[in-house]
Amino acid sequence: MRVTRNSMPSSVTDLDLRPAARVSPASQPRPPLDHVSVSPVDIEARAVAKRFGETAIFQDVSFRLARGEAVALVGANGAGKSTLLRCAMGLIPVSAGEVHLLGQPASAARGRALRSLRARIGLVSQSHNLVPRLSALSNVVHGMLGKSPGPRHWSHMIAPQAVREAALEALDRVGMADFAGRRADRLSGGQSQRVAIARAIVGAPEVLFADEPCASLDPQAGEDVMELFFRLVRNEGTTVVFTSHNIDHALRYGDRVLGLSGGRMELDATAASLTARDLRGLYD
Ligand SMILES: Nc1ncnc2c1ncn2[C@@H]1O[C@H](COP(=O)(O)OP(=O)(O)OP(=O)(O)O)[C@@H](O)[C@H]1O
């Protein structure tokens, strides 16, 4: 099954960026369509392939994501979603093809160019990856590393006042200001993921990657985290790529859905044009 309703636009202005049919409160404050339709491309993958040793994970993967788009990347366990995200962020090299992120060749960026590119993106991963013995606030302060010439080992005690204030404000936006001084290893899974979101958004990233942001949470905490995450990023017009095994989340929070299966990008369509059955086909 290769579903390509609205797949691979021939130009940015061809992108069909209708909001998803199922409008949630989080997805309401969308930028005007005419604004989006002339937006630049924030991520472009051209014929990307990835192998680990002799094992091919995916090949010939191409897509373009416009600024402000929210894209769900779906596929069965082991389909290569996390690997594709890591390639798109320039964290691991591609085996063939190229990825452009914010106009820069992410797949070839090294040294200072790579660091400055990473300073413009944010990541929320499935295991929140907070530093356990540091406070929630210090963990969020760490989200500002790379955006300032300050020491790389800042704690909230020695970070500049402006950085501490930004971190506290980010915690406030995720409803965690009251927990600023609590050690990360004394937070619940849902609280930790909120702190991880605060850390990802504190530097106002232009592109946010979220790798199964609610995978470790119970259903209600997962709903709350997704709702919060998308309320924050929609308001900022941030470009978002998130992976999920939750078909409802993919259709509800994605403007567009990309699906990996059998080492190929088998699905590239607007969420509004898809049904849950279309997505289930990727798991057969
Ligand atoms: N560093 C690595 N070295 C070798 N193989 C790897 C490496 N990272 C991932 N893989 C393999 O690549 C394949 C794709 O993994 P990946 O984590 O990208 O899949 P996924 O779609 O995100 O899966 P899941 O839904 O289970 O998180 C898997 O078979 C995995 O074992």
The ligand as a Gaussian input file, in Angstrom:
#p B3LYP/6-31G(d) Opt

LIG

0 1
 N       22.626000       2.264000      16.481000
 C       22.046000       1.198000      15.896000
 N       22.779000       0.170000      15.444000
 C       22.227000      -0.887000      14.836000
 N       20.887000      -1.004000      14.618000
 C       20.108000      -0.019000      15.051000
 C       20.634000       1.142000      15.711000
 N       19.601000       1.972000      16.007000
 C       18.490000       1.357000      15.567000
 N       18.793000       0.172000      14.995000
 C       17.840000      -0.747000      14.360000
 O       17.141000      -0.023000      13.374000
 C       15.795000      -0.485000      13.292000
 C       14.857000       0.696000      13.412000
 O       14.912000       1.182000      14.738000
 P       14.103000       2.468000      15.183000
 O       14.336000       2.651000      16.641000
 O       14.427000       3.592000      14.286000
 O       12.602000       1.996000      14.897000
 P       11.253000       2.657000      15.361000
 O       10.335000       2.664000      14.195000
 O       11.512000       3.983000      16.010000
 O       10.765000       1.584000      16.437000
 P        9.846000       1.738000      17.742000
 O        8.474000       2.054000      17.274000
 O        9.941000       0.367000      18.351000
 O       10.443000       2.812000      18.609000
 C       15.628000      -1.523000      14.390000
 O       15.741000      -2.795000      13.818000
 C       16.784000      -1.242000      15.330000
 O       17.193000      -2.405000      15.966000

